[in-house]
């Protein structure tokens, strides 16, 4: 199964030892986790701006995420679907990667529930569904 994890999920994985990190550890061998340059850039920027990490530490954590994922490059920009352009970028990555699911904690994405055949799930919903299937 191919999935992108939204920036907020990756931030939870790399900054806290909570549900997202435990779920990721339990399910990562069962999934191809995708990223894109936009997702990686947003992760690095949020680590600096929101969490106050140094440039060096932000880059190291972004590199870690890159090593855990398969990169896709969305070629066709989406029309504006969400008010936040970063949300449109994660949708574009999901489509470019031919994903069935997208994992996010972002309310603006979650309210869509589905976009062009891609189910939009919370981390809890996704990790539980994969763990239950395995």
C-alpha positions in Angstrom: 0.0 0.0 0.0 1.3 3.4 -1.0 0.6 6.4 1.3 1.8 9.9 2.0 2.0 11.0 5.6 1.1 14.7 5.9 3.6 17.1 7.5 1.7 17.2 10.8 2.0 13.4 11.1 5.8 13.5 10.4 6.2 16.3 12.9 4.5 14.2 15.5 6.7 11.2 14.6 10.0 13.1 14.9 9.2 15.4 17.9 7.1 13.2 20.3 7.0 9.6 21.4 3.2 9.3 21.0 0.5 7.6 18.9 2.0 8.7 15.5 5.5 7.4 16.2 4.2 4.1 17.7 1.8 3.6 14.7 4.5 4.5 12.2 6.9 2.0 13.8 4.2 -0.7 13.8 3.0 -0.2 10.2 6.0 1.1 8.2 7.1 -2.3 6.9 3.6 -2.8 5.4 3.5 0.4 3.4 5.4 2.4 0.9 5.4 5.8 2.4 5.7 8.6 -0.1 7.0 12.2 0.2 7.5 15.1 -2.2 9.9 18.0 -2.2 7.0 20.2 -1.0 6.3 17.9 2.0 10.0 17.7 2.9 10.4 21.5 2.6 7.4 22.1 4.8 8.7 19.6 7.4 12.1 21.4 7.6 10.5 24.9 7.8 8.0 23.9 10.5 10.7 22.3 12.6 12.6 25.6 12.6 9.7 28.0 12.7 7.2 26.2 15.0 9.4 24.0 17.1 12.5 26.3 17.2 15.0 23.7 16.0 18.3 24.8 14.6 18.8 24.8 10.8 21.2 21.9 11.2 18.8 19.8 13.3 15.9 20.6 11.0 17.9 19.5 8.0 18.9 16.3 9.8 15.3 15.4 10.6 14.1 16.3 7.1 16.9 14.0 5.7 15.7 11.2 8.1 12.2 11.6 6.7 13.5 11.5 3.1 15.4 8.3 3.9 12.2 6.7 5.2 10.1 7.6 2.1 9.9 7.2 -1.6 9.9 10.6 -3.4 7.3 11.5 -5.9 7.2 14.7 -8.0 3.7 15.9 -8.7 3.8 17.2 -12.3 0.4 18.8 -12.6 -0.6 21.4 -10.1 -4.0 20.9 -8.6 -6.6 23.6 -8.8 -7.1 25.1 -5.3 -9.0 22.5 -3.3 -8.0 23.7 0.2 -7.4 27.2 1.6 -3.8 26.2 2.5 -1.5 25.6 -0.5 0.4 23.0 1.5 -2.7 20.9 1.7 -3.1 21.0 -2.1 0.6 19.8 -2.3 -0.1 16.7 -0.1 -3.2 15.9 -2.3 -1.0 16.3 -5.4 1.6 13.9 -3.9 -1.1 11.3 -3.2 -2.3 11.5 -6.8 1.2 11.4 -8.3 2.0 8.4 -6.1 -1.3 6.6 -7.1 -2.2 6.3 -3.5 -5.4 4.8 -2.1 -5.1 6.6 1.3 -3.6 9.8 2.7 -2.9 10.2 6.4 -3.3 13.5 8.1 -4.4 15.3 11.2 -5.3 18.4 9.3 -8.9 19.3 9.7 -9.1 21.1 6.3 -8.1 17.8 4.6 -10.1 15.5 6.9 -13.4 17.2 6.1 -12.9 16.1 2.5 -13.0 12.4 3.6 -12.0 11.5 0.0 -10.4 13.2 -3.0 -10.3 11.7 -6.5 -10.4 8.1 -5.1 -7.9 8.8 -2.2 -9.4 8.1 1.2 -8.3 10.7 3.8 -7.8 9.2 7.2 -6.6 10.4 10.6 -3.4 8.8 11.9 -5.4 6.8 14.4 -7.8 5.4 11.7 -5.0 4.5 9.4 -2.6 2.9 11.9 -5.5 0.9 13.4 -6.7 -0.3 10.0 -3.2 -1.5 9.0 -2.4 -3.1 12.3 -5.8 -4.8 12.3 -5.2 -6.1 8.8 -1.7 -7.5 9.6 
